[in-house]
Amino acid sequence: MIYYFDFITWFKLVRLAAREPNHRQRRGLLGLLLLRVPLRAGFTALCFFLDGILFPGLWRVKVAAPVFVIGHARSGTTLAHRLMCGDERFSAFRYYELLLPSLLQKKVVQWLAWLDRHLFGRRIEQRLHAWEQRKFGPTQHIHKMGLTIPEEDDMVFQTSCASGFWMTKLPYMGELDFFHIDQRPAASRRRMMGFYKACVRRQLYLNGSDRIHLSKNPTWCGRVEALLETFPDARFVILYRNPHETIPSLLKLLHVSWKLQGNMAADRIAESTRVMTDISYETYLTPLEALAHHPRTPCAVIDYRELVSAPKATIERVYADLGLSVSDAYRAFLQTEQNHAGSHKTEHHYSLAEFGLDDREIRQRLAPLFERFHWDDDVSSPSAKKETAHG
């Protein structure tokens, strides 16, 4: 499999970075796009090619019935993914493994980690931990991240310039589209998703070819058809949480990320906020609409409130919907999680008015879901809410 690089999006990113009015911001982005990204992509492409030579067993690895956890950002996808990762039958990407998609790269990291533990007294590990605190500290209260924490598969496309994470660096939502993958030309879609499948095969080779790949990607609500084209036996878990809580929370996360990048034009941020709000409505509606065309595809729907209050029963229902059995060891794990249910503290505050969101528009655009999940029952004041750090 040849390494995938999205040259069209890369050219757009370079053009947009060159238009940045802030000199420091423009120089940093161009340095990233014109130097660091090509060097990293080129090196990864070489390692990706060598994988098939150095690890011939890779060609025998099959990706069977993967599970995709999707839903609007901040709807509990992280919590559901973490709970399911407690089942040893699943394989998932950790953050650093997404940034290093080649099997050779992952093996080198494992070798260095072994040397660090046995010869260097974990000095490298300590320095990486300090780096994590600097890198992720400002947003840890919103979304917990770390090098060895399972993360969104979309990040495997970051160096390929095809990941939605680029939107945290450049608020050009009107000119860059990482959501509507199902609407791309078939050939483009197949190249992109073929690369992703090759990355999943490498991860299964590393974790165990008998395992089931478990993916969490809120932004992948717009590529359900592409996923089914690539993995016809795929299974889906869809999270739903009150949009009064999720939409402003996502916008808050994006605004914090944009502010950390430097001075951003207010009109551009306002336009990106408007586009992201429209995509949020699509994120809620598109998955079920797409899966309605595939009635035989196993799918489980989770109400966030039930996941938080009764995680054990909720995940057991998910397993039943997906045709999975629950082992005694995993049932014990879920029981432990159940014992801690409801103990999470809220820290992050947000409001609809802060982002110009209209309560009436939200209710109108998502009326069928309001009726299905009875969100009006727990919306006492849509203008101000709190949340946990569950993404």
LUMNURO-64881 format. One record per residue (C-alpha): z, y, x. Coordinates in steps of 0.05 Angstrom, whole numbers, padded with zeros to 5 digits, always signed. Layout:
# residues N
ZYX ...
//
This chain:
# residues 391
+00000+00000+00000 -00021+00068+00027 +00031+00123+00025 +00022+00171-00033 +00017+00246-00022 +00002+00295-00078 -00045+00343-00041 -00061+00383-00105 +00012+00400-00117 +00024+00412-00043 -00032+00465-00042 -00001+00497-00104 +00067+00498-00072 +00039+00531-00009 +00002+00583-00050 +00064+00599-00091 +00109+00602-00030 +00060+00651+00003 +00069+00697-00057 +00144+00700-00050 +00163+00774-00044 +00227+00759-00005 +00207+00754+00068 +00263+00707+00087 +00251+00662+00028 +00176+00661+00040 +00183+00643+00113 +00232+00587+00098 +00189+00556+00044 +00125+00560+00086 +00161+00529+00145 +00184+00473+00100 +00116+00461+00068 +00071+00472+00128 +00113+00439+00182 +00171+00396+00158 +00138+00364+00098 +00073+00343+00134 +00113+00315+00193 +00160+00276+00148 +00103+00252+00104 +00061+00231+00164 +00118+00193+00196 +00137+00159+00131 +00064+00140+00119 +00062+00106+00186 +00127+00068+00172 +00102+00051+00102 +00040+00019+00133 +00081-00019+00184 +00125-00049+00130 +00072-00099+00110 +00064-00122+00182 +00136-00125+00204 +00163-00154+00139 +00111-00204+00113 +00159-00229+00060 +00151-00162+00025 +00085-00186-00004 +00120-00241-00042 +00169-00195-00077 +00156-00185-00151 +00184-00130-00196 +00205-00166-00260 +00230-00131-00324 +00258-00067-00293 +00306-00024-00334 +00295+00051-00340 +00352+00096-00362 +00322+00160-00389 +00342+00219-00433 +00352+00294-00427 +00388+00316-00364 +00463+00321-00374 +00461+00271-00432 +00501+00217-00396 +00445+00182-00358 +00486+00184-00295 +00547+00152-00329 +00505+00098-00362 +00469+00083-00296 +00535+00080-00258 +00565+00032-00309 +00505-00014-00307 +00505-00012-00230 +00572-00047-00235 +00533-00109-00254 +00512-00144-00189 +00447-00169-00219 +00418-00098-00214 +00387-00063-00154 +00384+00013-00149 +00363+00066-00100 +00417+00106-00064 +00403+00179-00046 +00385+00168+00027 +00341+00108+00009 +00300+00153-00036 +00288+00201+00021 +00268+00143+00066 +00222+00100+00022 +00196+00056+00078 +00231-00010+00089 +00229+00001+00164 +00265+00067+00156 +00320+00035+00114 +00329-00021+00165 +00336+00029+00222 +00389+00066+00182 +00427+00002+00170 +00424-00015+00245 +00450+00055+00264 +00506+00049+00213 +00526-00018+00245 +00527+00014+00314 +00567+00073+00287 +00620+00027+00257 +00627-00019+00318 +00614+00027+00378 +00622+00100+00359 +00684+00099+00315 +00646+00123+00254 +00632+00191+00286 +00562+00194+00255 +00592+00177+00187 +00643+00234+00193 +00589+00284+00210 +00546+00262+00152 +00605+00269+00106 +00615+00341+00130 +00541+00354+00118 +00547+00326+00047 +00603+00376+00032 +00560+00434+00055 +00496+00409+00021 +00523+00387-00046 +00588+00426-00051 +00563+00484-00094 +00538+00438-00150 +00586+00379-00145 +00625+00401-00206 +00560+00398-00246 +00528+00335-00217 +00562+00292-00164 +00515+00274-00106 +00522+00239-00040 +00480+00202+00011 +00504+00133-00012 +00509+00148-00087 +00455+00120-00132 +00407+00176-00152 +00345+00190-00192 +00283+00150-00171 +00241+00213-00178 +00267+00235-00110 +00224+00181-00078 +00167+00230-00090 +00201+00289-00057 +00165+00286+00010 +00101+00270-00028 +00109+00337-00064 +00106+00301-00131 +00180+00305-00149 +00210+00351-00202 +00264+00368-00151 +00216+00419-00123 +00231+00462-00185 +00301+00474-00157 +00268+00511-00099 +00212+00548-00135 +00221+00571-00207 +00147+00567-00226 +00153+00524-00288 +00091+00554-00318 +00047+00535-00258 +00078+00469-00236 +00083+00409-00282 +00123+00348-00261 +00138+00325-00332 +00073+00308-00368 +00052+00249-00324 +00026+00211-00384 -00026+00266-00395 -00055+00262-00324 -00122+00227-00310 -00115+00152-00308 -00135+00146-00235 -00084+00198-00213 -00030+00165-00255 -00044+00096-00225 -00041+00121-00153 +00025+00156-00165 +00058+00099-00202 +00028+00046-00156 +00064+00080-00098 +00129+00080-00138 +00122+00006-00152 +00112-00007-00078 +00176+00031-00064 +00214-00010-00115 +00189-00074-00083 +00216-00051-00016 +00284-00037-00047 +00285-00106-00079 +00268-00137-00012 +00328-00101+00017 +00378-00115-00039 +00353-00183-00062 +00287-00203-00093 +00323-00238-00150 +00354-00174-00174 +00330-00128-00230 +00311-00057-00212 +00353-00005-00249 +00327+00066-00251 +00356+00131-00277 +00308+00189-00288 +00319+00244-00340 +00253+00277-00321 +00215+00212-00334 +00217+00220-00409 +00146+00246-00402 +00119+00183-00368 +00139+00126-00413 +00066+00105-00422 +00054+00108-00346 +00116+00064-00334 +00092+00013-00384 +00023+00013-00352 +00055-00002-00285 +00111-00048-00311 +00087-00081-00376 +00154-00118-00383 +00196-00056-00373 +00259-00043-00414 +00287+00025-00433 +00355+00056-00446 +00352+00124-00478 +00412+00172-00479 +00423+00224-00533 +00473+00280-00530 +00481+00343-00571 +00427+00393-00546 +00477+00450-00553 +00511+00418-00493 +00453+00390-00452 +00401+00446-00453 +00445+00504-00429 +00478+00457-00379 +00411+00439-00348 +00390+00512-00346 +00456+00530-00313 +00443+00478-00259 +00373+00505-00247 +00397+00577-00244 +00451+00559-00194 +00399+00524-00151 +00351+00583-00154 +00406+00632-00136 +00424+00590-00075 +00352+00596-00051 +00357+00672-00046 +00332+00731-00086 +00288+00708-00143 +00249+00754-00189 +00284+00760-00256 +00219+00757-00296 +00199+00692-00262 +00266+00660-00275 +00262+00682-00348 +00192+00651-00355 +00214+00587-00322 +00275+00584-00368 +00230+00591-00429 +00183+00535-00405 +00241+00490-00387 +00270+00500-00457 +00204+00477-00488 +00203+00416-00442 +00274+00401-00464 +00251+00394-00536 +00196+00347-00513 +00246+00307-00472 +00286+00293-00534 +00227+00274-00577 +00175+00241-00531 +00210+00175-00511 +00219+00148-00581 +00150+00172-00602 +00119+00136-00543 +00159+00072-00552 +00140+00071-00626 +00071+00050-00601 +00103-00009-00564 +00148-00043-00615 +00157-00105-00571 +00186-00065-00513 +00261-00076-00510 +00297-00010-00520 +00370+00011-00528 +00392+00079-00555 +00460+00107-00533 +00499+00162-00567 +00535+00199-00511 +00599+00205-00552 +00603+00130-00559 +00589+00119-00485 +00647+00165-00465 +00697+00140-00517 +00680+00066-00516 +00639+00049-00454 +00652-00026-00456 +00628-00036-00528 +00570+00012-00518 +00544-00023-00455 +00553-00091-00488 +00508-00067-00545 +00457-00043-00494 +00456-00111-00462 +00445-00144-00529 +00387-00098-00545 +00356-00111-00477 +00365-00186-00481 +00415-00189-00424 +00478-00232-00421 +00545-00203-00399 +00580-00243-00343 +00655-00251-00341 +00660-00210-00277 +00619-00153-00307 +00660-00156-00372 +00723-00146-00330 +00691-00087-00295 +00674-00055-00363 +00744-00067-00387 +00771-00028-00327 +00723+00029-00344 +00745+00025-00416 +00818+00034-00395 +00799+00099-00362 +00755+00124-00419 +00770+00195-00441 +00808+00213-00378 +00753+00257-00349 +00769+00331-00344 +00721+00386-00363 +00707+00440-00313 +00639+00473-00325 +00631+00527-00377 +00565+00550-00408 +00537+00584-00470 +00473+00588-00510 +00471+00664-00507 +00472+00664-00431 +00402+00635-00430 +00375+00668-00493 +00376+00602-00532 +00371+00605-00608 +00416+00557-00646 +00368+00558-00706 +00308+00541-00663 +00345+00482-00631 +00363+00455-00700 +00293+00465-00727 +00256+00434-00668 +00303+00373-00665 +00318+00366-00739 +00305+00290-00743 +00353+00278-00686 +00407+00323-00715 +00402+00281-00779 +00403+00215-00741 +00461+00230-00695 +00501+00278-00741 +00510+00328-00685 +00532+00381-00735 +00596+00342-00744 +00620+00360-00674 +00590+00429-00665 +00647+00475-00681 +00621+00533-00641 +00551+00527-00609 +00561+00591-00570 +00611+00562-00521 +00624+00491-00496 +00653+00452-00439 +00628+00388-00407 +00644+00334-00357 +00604+00323-00294 +00565+00266-00325 +00490+00276-00317 
//
